[in-house]
Amino acid sequence: MSQIDNQMTEEIKKRRTFAIISHPDAGKTTLTEKFLLYGGAINLAGTVKGRKAAKHAVSDWMEIEKERGISVTSSAMQFNYDGFCINILDTPGHQDFSEDTYRTLMAADSAVMVIDGSKGVEAQTIKLFKVCVMRHIPIFTFINKFDREARDPYELLDEIEEVLGIRTCPVNWPIGCGKSFKGVYDRFSKKITTFTAAMGGAKEVDSQEFDVDCADVDSLIGQDYHQQLRDDIELLDGASDELDMERVRIGDLSPVFFGSALTNFGVETFLEHFLKMTTPPLSRKTLDGKIDPFRPDFSAFVFKIQANMNKAHRDRIAFMRICSGKFEAGMEVNHVQGGKKIRLTQPQQLMAQDRKIVEEAYAGDIIGIFDPGIFAIGDTLCASNEKFQFEGIPTFAPEHFARVRQVDTMKRKQFIKGVNQIAQEGAIQIFQEFNSGMEEIIVGVVGVLQFEVLTYRLRNEYNVEVILEKLPFEHIRWVENPGEVDVARIQGTSDMKRIKDLKNNPLLLFINSWSVGMVLDRNPALKLSEFGRA
Ligand code: G4P
């Protein structure tokens, strides 16, 4: 192997690329900040992004939208820690951006699930979790906020197992919570780390580490807690699943950690265990086989497009995950879907609030490339003499639908261009009536805020006024086997509507979820799917 290949292999081996998922407010931002602090990527916690960005109302969002701060749609942050090069994929907190989050998960090799210890598994976590399960990626759980009153840890684990359908293996175990939070016990090192509540607003706690068998345990955590801990250890060692890394790697078993991101308690231990348990970038599937990350030729796929960073120029940034080899600024690559060779210029990487131009990057890294409007989500880029396609990114089921009509029909061209571009970015999905063309379109979105964003952007960027008429449908299914069934003759229910996407793939819309089952019963040959392929 040449020296250059050796260096590339070393760089790729160091990469760890993961996404943090959580229900809003569980502590994702706080945990990310702490991670970045360990990597020295930022000097002060609190600068990752405007927290409020995740919680703002529609009107605020429009303001932010105008400025297009990184806050709403930042994509990835990179930092070095303990010999690893870590890429954290940021996932928007606001549930209206969840489709972006789903897609971001496609670029990750593993996920960290943050759960609020007082609330347990919440709605948004369930949805995001489904995507991780679909991809069989490892899921690590951080149960947060143990410095506050929290639910019984056994109950929390049961809930994760029942609601999410994944087994758990606690790596550490909390001793008390809230005002009487004593610390955590590491089941593998058999050490206790004590928690001492922060004084005077200090954001980091003082902690000490000592052996669970040492003579002072009673005085350090109190006799009662010590007894409870002994019982817990016995129970856990006897009853919980073993930490089988094979099961962790396929997403069947989640290692669980307890801690408090705000007080920085348990965060470093988590990071250390996590980095040891995760793998470097894995192979990625293409339509004809797998691509090994260590092969020297560059390849990547686009998982997110961020529009109008600068409104005046209507430019876009396409974010891509590098899947193999080394990227060098200015290199020529084959844009497979576009059928063209292109030069990748102005590559960017994000670090907290700064953007920097990258000269080189490796498999596992995320880069943003200036996009003159040629990329779509799911596109493959590979060495200029190659031509393969990574498996498409699933199109996630929209949950809200509206018919969109133009006010001024003379502006047809701008209207079509606008909705198409916004759809390419993945903010909306567009459909047509089953038996007609683009005279009228139906828009589907994951979060209702996107309807307002659509109206706003069509007005401001494309000078087109539209009227949205909300439709009552909530469930969408792609017909998986249109070659085998005549979609026009499907035995439907009264609340079913046939539509098609822009590639003429047939879909069905339903108002009630039970109708889906009924239609499947009535049409035995029909196969329906909740996900489409971009
Ligand atoms: P998110 O990104 O998942 O939406 O959550 P974020 O980190 O923004 O945290 C949500 C709120 O929970 C924040 O409080 C944050 O300070 C608090 N928090 C996060 N981790 C912990 C923890 O370990 N313990 C406790 N007690 N609180 C925690 P906020 O008041 O909404 O925001 P701020 O005013 O502190 O910025």
Boltz pocket constraint, residues with backbone or C-beta under 6 A from the ligand:
constraints:
  - pocket:
      binder: B
      contacts: [[A, 22], [A, 23], [A, 24], [A, 25], [A, 26], [A, 27], [A, 28], [A, 29], [A, 30], [A, 31], [A, 51], [A, 54], [A, 93], [A, 144], [A, 145], [A, 146], [A, 147], [A, 148], [A, 259], [A, 260], [A, 261], [A, 262], [A, 263]]
      max_distance: 6.0
